[in-house]
Amino acid sequence: MTLAATRSRPSLAGAFAHGSTLPVTIIVLIVIVVWYLAAIPMNRVLSEPLIAAAGGGLGNTLSISWSLPRPVLPAPHQVLIELWNTVFIVAPWRPKSLLYHCWVTLSSTLLGFILGTLLGVGLAIAIVHVKALSRSLMPWIIASQTIPILAIAPMVIVVLGSIGLTGLLPKSLISMYLCFFPVTIGMVKGLASPDPMQLDLMRTYNASTAQVLWKLRWPAALPFLFASLKVAIAIALVGAIVGELPTGAQAGIGARLLNGSYYGQTQQIWAALVAAAVMSSGLVWLVGFIERRVALAMGGRP
Amino acid sequence: MAAASVIEARELSLTFETADGPVYALSKVNLTVQDGDFVSFIGPSGCGKTTLLRVIADLEQASEGHISVNGMKPDEARRKRAYGYVFQAPALYPWRTIERNVALPLEIMGFSAAERAERIARNLDLVNLKGFEKKFPWQLSGGMQQRVSIARALAVDPKLLLMDEPFGALDEIVRDKLNQQLLELWGRTKKTVVFVTHSIPEAVFLSTHIVVMSPRPGRIIDVIETKFPKDRTLDIRETPEFLKVAHRVREGLRQGHSYDD
């Protein structure tokens, strides 16, 4: 009886030890400790005269190293303060607000992601149906990804700017350029994934190519699509940030990064990086959430 | 020849060109299947029984000879959707419920929603799967899944049913039961069935005609007509008549093998 009771109601400490909470907490703590420690030697050049002026000692070393106005490496709490100020204190529609910049980047990320997904799926459908295309198109698609995006992003922005395209679209095109690739690769595999028997079945029904695509290839490819979309949405964000770097730093996470490095505002850089990471994991989570809902609707085992 | 012939094959040959040289899958096959027959192809693996079924279904094309299905070339017959095909595996689409799997050919062939609902209900009832409409394939046993695939093949109401070792992957108890059900179904619907198997009792129990085949090259070595009543039960497998036919099939298979070693 006692055994059953303990089994059915595990203690809080037990859940902590056996779940993923403990390892996650430990890793986070280690990262924070390493970060604080690293801030001391990395800020030495700036902090040394101040520490000497204050009379030295461990207490002064720590407090000065972790509270410099423009540190080389800001301490975690400095980044948190910057985040708090730019997210919660400033109104979100003001250019000083981090949320404003997040929205600028997010909008071009999402537009680029949608365009990239459409392009990727379109290319995959073409490649699966036309044998010649898989030979002729695939090398170009792969070559497109070997070009460093940082090298061509400014060209794309400048060229499109010269024909009057500015703002959202050029940045989105860079996102699209990065994120169509995993979608194409995943969907070529996914659309070709039905086994010969499932395809033969369609042949016995004398199904048209379009019917085979919509009733067999497309649903069979959906798991592959979602795996690709998770990669695609994360790199769409990277593309949008890279696209913001050469635009003269007007707005967006990329602009925040560039501004921060101009003026030595490392807290601002780190806050922008944290914001990018939060957005990225949020977007990947969202794709995963939709994936689970779709899988359930398609008869997946719960 | 009282009944019209549903399948007519004359000197039919099929050769696969492979890297190791040609493989003679079928060699000079002659076969007539009449309306309402239950014909089994039996033989060891590699004898071309599945290939012959696939040629009838236009999933493979003969290299030589002539074949007609419902008086048409196989590709015309396929385009006119003259047959239902049951594969070795159920080949259900895992993302579709049972009723939507049965609906698949009906959707493709453009039946109305009302007609689809009626046919789904009728054919799931025919294979004793009423009440499973909303389940997904993984929630059903292998035998039930194969019955769904039979319902799917019957849904378009073809006159000809082509079955490629449909019960091969099932255990003997389930297989006996499905054989009995298939026989009842054949008696009720009066369809023509062509059935591929490698089980002698299955072939003898089900068929009006047993086509014994042999490999390398794939060919027909015997066609045995059985005269069991249409409403036979599994009990006939103990009768002397049944054993006699089974013996003749076995003899034929042994004869075919003697070319090998």
Interface residues (C-beta under 8 A of the other chain):
Chain A: D195 M197 Q198 D200 L201 M202 R203 T204 Y205 N206 A207 Q211 K215 L216 P219 A220 L222 M298 G299 R301
Chain B: A57 D58 L59 R78 R79 R81 Y83 G84 Y85 F87 Q88 A89 A91 Y93 P94 W95 R96 T97 L104 P105 E107 I108 M109 F136 P137 W138 V156
